[in-house]
């Protein structure tokens, strides 16, 4: 019988309750924090990606979205990443933060995805309307679109206090060369890219560059678009998972990303409360060292084919 991710999480919760650990904040070690090089600010090591927060504000999904955000916030999560090109994600995220009264507690990142200056300004102004607040922690050029023009505007707005950080994103190897060029010619606080145990191409050049230049890293697709879960199937966790305090495959995959020397922060797409709890648990406890990272790679590569 195949055991689902939900069943594994519930089983772990049952063990904790049986041991008298009913309060999750008391039962667990503190969250591992990541230091942002350009400021020294610290944030929790796992964020929440919001690509799939879309649809009607009156849909049956909204209570689930709300519970997911409430769970993530209650357990200490901060980093929230969205974009205006994720359907109406910004509208939904803005509504959830307002209803829960947690806008000021969260570290909010969004993006601009326009070619020309005027359209980029209009896009960012609309993000403020939908997400609320007087500033964003991070504004990013989405997939390098209009990158030169948008970075110029973003740098000016950063000087005015509208953004604490600026950066650029990609989720495709095809843009790696262009991203490296941007990193060499602009002062960035962040890059966002795709990286996972099963897709390590960003480590060839971009992640070492980020470490060398003091640029923080957000990681999209830390589960490799689901390929990692498909690869392990219903296999039990290896013995070495206990060495990094991992109790689920999701935690194994996230801890691999987090253990990169660049201090990468994974932002897995998360739309269910039990996934928010599971993912954030990856930010607690030990992380793999260099030797275990190699063992993890040797474990997964044959499964991916």
Secondary structure by P-SEA (a helix, b strand, c coil): ccccaaaaaaaaaaaaaaaccccccccccccbbbbccccccccccbbbbcccccccccccaaaaaaaaaaaaaaacccbbbbcccccaaaaaaaaaaaaaccccccccccccccccaaaaaaaaaaaaaacccccccbbbcccccaaaaaaaaaaaaaaaccccccbbbbccccaaaaaaaaaacccccbbbbbbccccccccccaaaaaaaabbbbbbccccccaaaaaaaccccccccccccccccaaaaaaaaaaacccccccccccccaaaaaaaaaaaccccccaaaaaaaaaacccccc
